[in-house]
Amino acid sequence: MVAVAVVVKSPYRVLAEDFARVGVQATPSGAVCLDVGSGWLRGRQRREDQWWVGTDRRPCGDTQCDMGALAFHDAVFDLVKATDVLYFAARPWEVLDEFARVLRGGGLFLATVPYLAGHIERGDQGRWSGESWMAMMREAGLTACIVTPLGGFVVTWLNILSGGYDVPIPAWMTYAARFVDRVVTPRADWWACGWGLAGRKA
């Protein structure tokens, strides 16, 4: 008898992890990488052929510090990954400046943030539009910036109806909903469940 594993996560979580995984895979072997907010299993996209340092405001990473005041010298990382942490920042533009500070020239910034994901956590400071994130990344000196909607109308409602952030559903339902979005949702950015953010240090 063959056991079949069924991945069960919230729709937002599935698409956010997929986005982060693609960015990590695009980063070369031997890269020095920073995982901001590395607690709560956010580092699952890490690769063994890269050198990773985790930091969190709680004592659950390699280094404990606030993401707005990172305990690192300038220009030391090839990748800064911030999975689902930027919405805890009251001034995210200042945090992006700090991420850019510790990135080397040509280094990659990678993040995911919820938008209409239908969940609120303690310490949540709010939601920003895709246009706002693009402006903040550019203001921080990042280039080749992209803001990708993580799902559209169908994915967002599936996420809300399934209970939001922490109630899982089979991953195939998320991918089916994303396919429908691509066919019938003309402006996914109006209905984005979340955003995938990326940019490079000049």
Buried (B, 14 or more C-beta within 10 A) or exposed (E): EEEEEEEEBBBBBBBBBBBBBBBBEEBEEEBBBBBBBBBEEBBEBBBEEBEBBBBBBEEEBEBBBBBBEBEBEEEBBBBBBBBBBBBBBEEBBBBBBBBBBBBBEEBBBBBBBBBBBBBEEEEEEEBBBBEBBBBBBEEBBBEEBEBBBBBBBBBBBBBBEBEBBEEBBEBEBBBBBBEBBEEEBEEBBBBBBBBBBBBBBE
